[in-house]
């Protein structure tokens, strides 16, 4: 099953990421164009999932803190409990909210939750990981290379 998922995800590598529109926590529009010229990790997750502790990503964001060419953004369809979770865990990552779970699933290539998509500065997919397959050291190396 993992091999099949890896083969499916490999088909997206090197492709321009699909344009999207979402809202951030302050109601501002977030689009693919707003992420261009930045290396971006899109983290697909939702608060009631309980399947991934976002605090694990703090190491990654701390490593690139202050670098204007890096962005990590949570993409979720669920807002219930989101602000409380972020506050309770001292997480200040940008969040993009899409209207429906199906929208998030299309954006993460139907990899389930949590999943991760790494985009280069041109908005091209360079890595797709599904269901907790994120390796922080590996991502750190890839991001450093892309910057």
N, C-alpha and C positions, 0 to 999 in steps of 0.2 A: 504494500500500500504506500509506504514512504517513497519507494522508487517511482511509482506511478505519479505521485504528487510532485516529486522533484522533476520528472520529465515534463509534466504539465506546466510547472512554473518556469522551466527553462525556456519554454516557447515565448514567454513575455520579456525575457532579457533582451536588451537592445532596442526595444520598441518605445516609442514616445508614449508617455503615460496619458491616459484618457483625460481630457479636460473635465473639470468638475466645478460645482458651486456648492458651498456649504456656509454655515454661519459660525463665527467664533462665539465664545461665551459672552461677549459684549454686543452681539448682534451684528457685527461687521462681516461683510462677505469675504470668504476665503476662496481663492481660485488657484488653479494650477499656475496661471501666469504670475500670481503673487509669490510663488515659490521658486520661480526661475532665478537663475544665477545663484542658487543656494543648493548645497548638498542637503537632501531632506530624507529623514526617516519618518515614514508614515506608520503609526502604530494603531492597528485596528483592535478596539477593546470596548467593553461596556461595563459599567459599575456593578451590576448584579451578577456578572459572570463569575466572579470569585476565582477565576482560573489563572490570574496573573497579577502579581504585585507590581504596580507601576514604579514603586520606589526602586526597583532593580535598575530602572533606566536612569536613575539619578547619576550613577557612575559615568554613563555615556554622556549625559548633558554636562556634567561637571568637567569632563575632559575637554570639551569644546566650548565651554562657557566664554562668552565675550567674542567669539569668532562670528562675524556678521555673515559669513558664507555657509553657516551650518544652521539647520533647523530640525528639530524633532517635534512632530505634531501628532497628538492623539486624534483619531477619527472615530467618532461614536454616533450611534443613532439614539442612545438612551441618555436622557438628561436627569431622570429621577435619581437623586442621590449623588449625582456627579460632583456638584460643588462641595457637598459635605465630605465626600471621599478625598477630593483634592486637598481640602483644608486639613482634614484629619491626618493625612500622610505628608503634609508639607510639600505638595507637588505643585509646581507652577508652570508646567509645560503648556504650550498653546493647545487649544482644543478646537477641532472643527466638528460641528454637529450636522449630520445629514438627516433627512426626514425619516427615512425608513431603513430597517435592517437590510432589506434587499439592495438598497443603494450602497451601503457599506460592503456588502458581499460582492457586488460587482467591482467596486474599487479595489478589493483585496484579492481579486481573481478567484473567489469562492474558496478561500483557504480556511474559513472558520475564524474563530476568535480565541486567543489573540493571534494576530498575524502581523507581519512586518514587510514593508516595501521600501527599498532604498532607491532614491532617484539621484541622478547626477545633476550638475548645474544646468544642463540643457533640458531637464525634465524627462530624461530617458531612464527606464527601469534598468537597474544594475543588479538587483538582488530581490528575491521574494522568499520569505520564510513563513511557514504556517505553523500554528499550534505549538508555541513554546520552543521553536527551533532556533531561537535567537542566541547567538554566541557573542557576548559583549566584546571579548578580545578580537574576534574576527571582524565584527562590525567596526570597531575602533580602527583597525588596520585599513579596512576598505574606505572608511570615511576620510582618514588621513590621506590616503592615496588620491581620492577624488578631489580633495581640497587643493 
